[in-house]
């Protein structure tokens, strides 16, 4: 069984756990008598391990935030909420909450079918989850008091999904970016908006100082320059898609010019073409 080694403190009372399955990050913000967990992993078993790791740091009541609706960031909601010691408050962007509420079972089946040939144990864990949709939503911005620490929840626009949420901890100069920023792998585009993602990444970049610690959805904590570089890559992709569509180029012709693996590039260009034709 894959187990986490524990949280690492990346700023005062801000801790990040890199879970080995999919190298996904969970962030714990601890205040005076309260705490907040950002993302909850993929399965009940993983979430149980996460809760144990949280409780080694704090026994405080927990609020929960989901950065977006993908399973590896929210399928542990029920376990974390039931063990929160609070009222099960779960925050997300409006579209993320809506997708989990209205399409959760369909998404669960889709992800089971996707992962069963690759990692059957993970797929079985996904199928067994009782999906707990968020019960608090963010339109553009909300602030949550975490034991005297203001934590800012921001929907800066569409990018990796329709409902990406950035979590800011101003007193620690930490930004939790979810999958808007990726460190241990390339961005993924199955539910993405590649023509809007660059401007969303630019909005995130404007929030960064030279000292900001940026927690990506997967991989090591990064800085402003890493965000800037990923913004440049996303912008280059956007213009390849726009130019190719204007020229009537085939998806495969444009994808061949993209600095991503071939399958990811085709998915990204298809999504961009769908944006330009009003299909998404």
N, C-alpha and C positions, 0 to 999 in steps of 0.2 A: 504494500500500500504506500502511495506517495503521502508524505506528511510534511507539514511546514516546519522549518527550523525555528521559527519565531519571528516576532516583529523586530525591526531595527529602527531606532529613533533617528529621524532625518532632520528634525528641528525640535525645539522645546515642546515636549508632550504631543508630538506628532510622530506616529510610528507607521512604518510600511512593512507589510508582509508580502513576500514574493512566493506565491504558491507554485509548487513544481509542475503541476498539471497545467499546461498551456502558459506557464510562466506569467500568471495573471497577478495583479497587485490588488491588495486591500489596504486601505489607510484607516488608522484609528486616531481620532483627535480627542484628547482628554482635557476636560475642564474641571472646575471645582464641583464635585458631586454629580457630574454628568459626562457623557462621552458620546461620540458619533462614529459610526462605522460606514465607510464608503466602499460599497460593493460587497457581495456576499458569497462569491464562488458559485459552483455548478451543481452540486448535489447535496443531499441531506448529510451524507458522511463528511464531505468536505466542510460544510457549514458547521458541523459539530466540532471538528478539529479547530476551525476558526474561532468558534465561541470559546473553546478551552484556552486558545492562545490569547484572546482578548481578556479573559478572566484572570490570566496570570499577571496582567498589567493593571486592570481596574475592575472593581466590583460595582461601579456606578451604573445607573440606568442608561440604556443605549437608545439613541436615535439611529436610523438607517437611511442612507442615500444610495440610490442606484444611478450610475453615470449614464447608462442606457439600457435597452431592453434585452440585450443578448444574454444567453443562458449563463455564461461564465461570470457575469457581473450581477446576477439577480436571482438565480434559481435557489440560492440559499436563504432567501428572504424569510420563509416561514420558520426555519429553525432559529435564525437570529432574532426574529421578532418575538417568538415564543420564549426565548431565553433572555430577552432584553431587560427584564425587570421594570419595564415601563408599559406604555399603552400600545406598543407595536407600531409606532410612527415610522412610516417609510416614505421618503421623498424621491421624486423623479420629475423630469420634464414632462409636460402634458402629453406629448406624443408617445413617449416611452410608457407611461402609465396606461394610456389608451390601448396600445398594442398588446400589452400583457393582459389587460382586462378583457379585450374583445377578441383577440386572436391567440391567446396563450396556448390553448390546446393544439391548435394547428401548428404553431411554431414548435411546440414540444415534439410533435410527431415528425416535423421536418428535420429537426436536429437529431432525433433518434435515427431516422433513416440515413442521415448524412454520416453519423459517427459509428453506427453499428458495424460497418465493414472495416473501420479503422481502429476503433478502441471499443470493444463490445462492453467492457466493464463500465466505461464512462457512459455509453449509450443507455445501459440498463439503469444507471443512476439517474440519468436525465428523465427517463420514462417514469420513475418512481416518485418524482418530486410533485408535491402539491403546490402549484404556483400561487404565490401571494403577491398580487399586484400592489403597487404603491397606493397609499391612501392620502398623500399630500402631494400637490403638484405645483410646479414652477412654470409660469408663463414666460417671463423674461428674467426676473430676479427676485429672490427671497433671501432673507437673513434669518438664520437659526441661532438662538443663544445656546451655547454649549457650556454650561457652568461658568458663565461670565465671559466666555470667548465668543465674539461674533464670527460665525461661519457663513460665507456668502455663496449662494447657489445661483449659477448663471447659465441661462440658455442663450448662447451667443449666435446661434444659427445652426442650420443643418450641415452635416459633414459626413462622419462615419455612419450616422443614422439620422432619422428625422428628429430624434429626441435626445441629442447629446447634452449632458450637463457637466459644467465645470464647477469644481468646488474650491473656493478660496479661503485660506486661513490667514487673514491679513496680519495678525500679530506675530506670525511665524514666517511670513513671506513664502508660503507654500501654495502652489496651485495643483489641484488634482484634475488631470485632463481627460481621464478615461481613454477611449480608443481614438480620440481626435489626434493623439500623439502616440506613436509606437516606437519602442527602442529595440526590442529583441526580435523583431521581424518587420516586414514591410506592412504598410497600411493595407486593410482589406476593404472590399468594395461591394459585397453582395447586397447590402441595404444602403449603400452610400449615395451621396450627391456630389460627384467629383467636380461639378462646375461651381458649387457653392462652398465646398470644403475649404478652398484657399482663403476666402474672405472670413470664414469662421476661424481658421487658424491665425489669420492676421489680427482678429479681435483678441484672441488669446495672447498673441505675441505682445500686443499693446499693454497687457496687464503685467508682463514680466519686467522685473528689474534685473540688473546684472547679477544680483545675489539670489534670485528666486529659485527655489527647488521645485521642479515640475515633475509630478508623479505621472508617468504614462500608464496606459492601460496594461501594458505588458513590458517587463524588462526593468532595467536599472533607472533610478532617478536621474533626470537630465536637467539642463539649464536653458537659458534664453537662446544661446547660440544654436543649440540642437533644435529648438522649436523653429528658429529662423531658417535653418537648413531644410527642415521638413516642409515648411511653408513654400520655399522655393521649388522643391520637388513637386508639390501638389499644384503649384501655379503652372509649371512647365507641362504637367499632364493636362491641366485644363485647356491650355492653348493648343496643344496637339489635338485634343478632341474637337475643339471649336473649329480649327482650321481644316481638319479632316472632314468634318460634317459639311462645312461650307463648300469643300471641293468635291463632295460626293464620293469620298474614299470609302472603301470597305472597312468594316471593323477590324478585320485581320491586318489590313495594310497599316492602319493607325497603330494597332497594338504592337506591331513589329518595331515601332519607333520608341516604345515606352520602356523606361528603365525599371521594369518589373519582370517577374517570371511570366512566361507566356500565358498561363491560365489566368493569373491575376490581372494581367494587362487586358485581356479580352473582356473579363468581367467589368473592369473599370471603364473601358471604352463603350461597351454596351450600355452601361448605366448612364454615361454621359450623353450618348445618342438618344437614350430614352428621355432624359431631361430636356434635350433640345426639341424633341418631337412632342413634348407634353404628356408622355406616358407615365411619368412618375413625378 
